[in-house]
Amino acid sequence: MFIQNAWYAGAWAHELTKDGVLPRKILSKSLLFFRTSSGEVTALRDRCSHRFAPLSAGRREGDCIRCMYHGLVFDKDGKCVEEPGRKGVSPNTSVPAYPTVERHKLVWVWMGDADKADLDLIPDCHHHVDPSWRSIPRYAHFKANYLLVLDNLLDFSHLSFVHEKTLGGSKSIAEIRPKVEKTEKGVQLTRWYLNEPAFAPYLRGYERFDGAIDRWNIYHLSTLSNHFSMSAGSAPAGTGAPDGTLHPQTMQFHSHQVITPEDENGTHYFWTYGHNFALDDARFTEALAERISAGFKEDRTMIEAQRAVIEESEGEDIEMAFILADNGLALGRRLIDERLAEESKTTAAHMEPAE
């Protein structure tokens, strides 16, 4: 089950060219994204209304899509505007169109009730366009359920082991208990690693200062759009970072990671890892993205292996053990379940026959 009434990241803006199309499955529904001649982005169900051939196997004709099975043509709103051999078109030939918004370099799509598509619910990813920050948009695909990916993000103790030589580099990450808080939109975790002897491996070679380090990860997950927003950094130890005082040589980062369910067994992963120093050093921006990407590939390897074992264990009378590090992910799962239950209850109420 998926939360329907939410904005999901469907694509990076640069993935949609003026003349191309982008097929992508979201919440188990195949969609077709494309950009019109005016630059507007649209998303249609990737399914011709006639014989259910995929529109992605069709042809762009201006701002329309022609199905290349029997030739029906659909405009950007999904309306059938041409039926070969007939003046006008047959009834019930339109295809569903979904609300889409392009903001902060991402294309967002609303999969639920269009009347509830509130623009204020689109996650804030302004760092993508803020001139004070530099980042490179990246995408990854995981062959696993999105909940396993969210579990991974809500338990950074794994950095000490999965990412020992990339993003982690310190056993203290697993040993320090984070502060876990419920927020209006989801869950926030705060982790401080004080007086660390060395930088994380992904920053080696780009250090801005010598000596011990105060390092942090403060991250928030919105359980509505699966938007993970993280502030991270490394400051000279003892210079006041935990109290909000940042030394001039502090290395600050902000990561946006948006987790979109493809279906029950696949996940789209849109992410950036921005920095607010060395803004003119394009080589550092690229190197940072590559090193973070290497870490996320480690996550993917572990999560996909985990998925295989979970599938093998189906039908057995056994549950996963709960450990102290699970507090964050357990809260995240509970909040998602509550949203699903509430949405299901609302949907059922609307389906009840009138008296």
C-alpha positions, -999 to 999 in steps of 0.1 A, spaced: 0 0 0 11 36 -7 0 70 4 -18 84 -26 -26 120 -17 10 133 -17 35 149 -41 61 124 -53 93 131 -72 88 118 -106 119 130 -125 147 155 -124 137 185 -146 167 179 -169 155 144 -177 126 160 -197 138 174 -230 116 195 -253 109 167 -278 114 135 -257 92 114 -234 101 97 -201 82 66 -190 84 59 -153 63 38 -130 51 55 -98 30 38 -71 26 8 -94 12 29 -122 31 34 -155 32 71 -163 45 91 -193 62 124 -186 69 150 -213 75 187 -217 54 207 -241 67 234 -265 59 260 -239 80 242 -213 51 229 -193 55 194 -178 27 169 -180 22 133 -168 -3 109 -185 -11 73 -177 12 53 -200 -17 33 -214 -38 40 -245 -75 39 -238 -82 17 -268 -63 -15 -265 -40 -6 -236 -9 -3 -257 18 18 -239 19 54 -251 57 53 -244 59 32 -276 41 59 -294 53 91 -312 55 127 -302 35 150 -326 40 185 -313 24 187 -279 5 154 -284 13 117 -282 1 94 -310 -4 57 -300 14 37 -327 -9 7 -324 -42 22 -339 -32 58 -342 -52 76 -315 -38 110 -305 -38 124 -270 -31 160 -259 -11 171 -228 -43 168 -207 -49 132 -218 -79 141 -240 -82 121 -272 -81 146 -301 -79 123 -331 -93 89 -341 -82 77 -375 -111 70 -398 -136 90 -378 -148 126 -376 -144 134 -340 -135 107 -315 -153 79 -298 -165 83 -262 -144 73 -232 -112 75 -251 -93 100 -229 -65 88 -206 -58 100 -170 -36 130 -165 -19 137 -132 -12 171 -116 25 180 -121 47 208 -108 83 216 -116 100 231 -86 136 233 -74 148 212 -104 124 183 -96 92 173 -113 65 165 -87 35 144 -95 3 140 -74 -11 105 -76 -42 108 -56 -74 130 -56 -65 159 -79 -88 182 -58 -65 177 -29 -33 186 -47 -21 214 -24 10 232 -38 20 241 -2 27 204 4 55 202 -21 87 196 -1 112 225 2 143 217 -18 154 253 -23 191 244 -18 190 231 -54 186 266 -67 201 287 -39 233 304 -52 249 299 -18 250 261 -24 264 238 -50 251 203 -58 246 179 -87 212 161 -92 216 123 -91 193 94 -94 195 57 -84 171 28 -87 167 2 -59 152 -32 -65 135 -32 -31 104 -18 -14 107 19 -5 101 11 32 135 -7 34 151 24 19 134 46 45 145 23 73 181 27 61 178 65 62 163 65 97 191 44 113 225 59 107 242 34 130 248 14 98 274 41 87 299 25 110 297 -8 91 282 -6 56 301 27 50 332 20 70 355 32 42 332 58 26 306 78 45 313 65 80 348 60 92 340 59 129 325 34 153 311 62 174 283 67 149 268 33 159 277 38 196 261 72 201 223 72 207 206 98 185 179 122 197 146 111 181 117 135 178 82 133 162 75 164 142 44 178 124 54 162 92 74 131 103 104 123 123 137 141 131 170 125 143 200 144 157 234 129 159 266 146 172 300 130 172 323 152 192 361 152 192 364 127 164 401 121 155 397 123 117 374 133 89 350 109 73 366 90 44 345 108 18 362 141 27 397 129 28 419 150 6 396 180 8 400 189 45 398 226 54 415 223 88 437 200 109 430 184 142 400 169 160 365 173 146 330 179 159 307 162 133 270 161 130 240 147 111 206 163 117 180 148 94 142 150 90 120 127 71 86 139 59 64 108 58 40 124 33 64 127 3 92 106 17 115 136 16 147 133 36 164 166 44 197 165 62 221 191 76 256 177 81 290 191 88 324 190 103 338 218 125 371 222 144 365 204 178 355 226 207 346 257 186 310 258 195 292 240 166 267 221 190 256 255 203 252 270 168 286 288 165 303 278 133 340 283 128 349 299 95 366 267 84 335 246 91 325 223 62 287 224 59 266 202 37 229 198 30 214 167 14 180 162 -1 169 126 -8 134 119 -21 122 83 -21 95 75 -46 79 40 -46 80 25 -81 60 -5 -70 61 -30 -42 96 -42 -53 112 -11 -67 122 24 -56 132 56 -73 159 75 -54 164 112 -62 192 129 -43 217 158 -40 245 165 -15 252 202 -15 281 222 0 282 259 9 320 265 6 344 262 -23 315 273 -45 338 279 -75 355 245 -73 335 224 -98 359 195 -94 351 193 -57 313 194 -64 318 165 -88 341 145 -65 317 150 -36 288 136 -57 308 107 -69 319 98 -33 284 100 -19 272 79 -49 297 52 -40 282 51 -5 247 49 -18 257 20 -40 268 2 -8 233 9 6 217 -5 -25 238 -37 -24 229 -43 13 192 -34 9 187 -56 -22 204 -85 -4 181 -78 26 151 -79 3 161 -113 -10 163 -128 25 130 -112 35 113 -128 4 129 -162 13 116 -159 49 80 -153 39 57 -178 54 80 -185 83 67 -178 118 94 -153 127 97 -115 130 127 -92 128 143 -85 162 140 -50 176 172 -33 189 178 1 204 190 17 171 155 10 157 138 38 176 139 62 146 128 38 119 101 23 142 86 58 146 88 65 109 70 32 101 43 40 127 37 74 112 34 60 77 10 33 89 -11 61 106 -12 81 73 -22 50 53 -49 41 78 -63 76 78 -63 78 40 -80 44 38 -106 54 63 -114 86 43 -116 67 10 -140 41 26 -162 69 39 -165 85 5 -175 51 -10 -204 45 14 -238 48 -3 -259 79 6 -289 73 28 
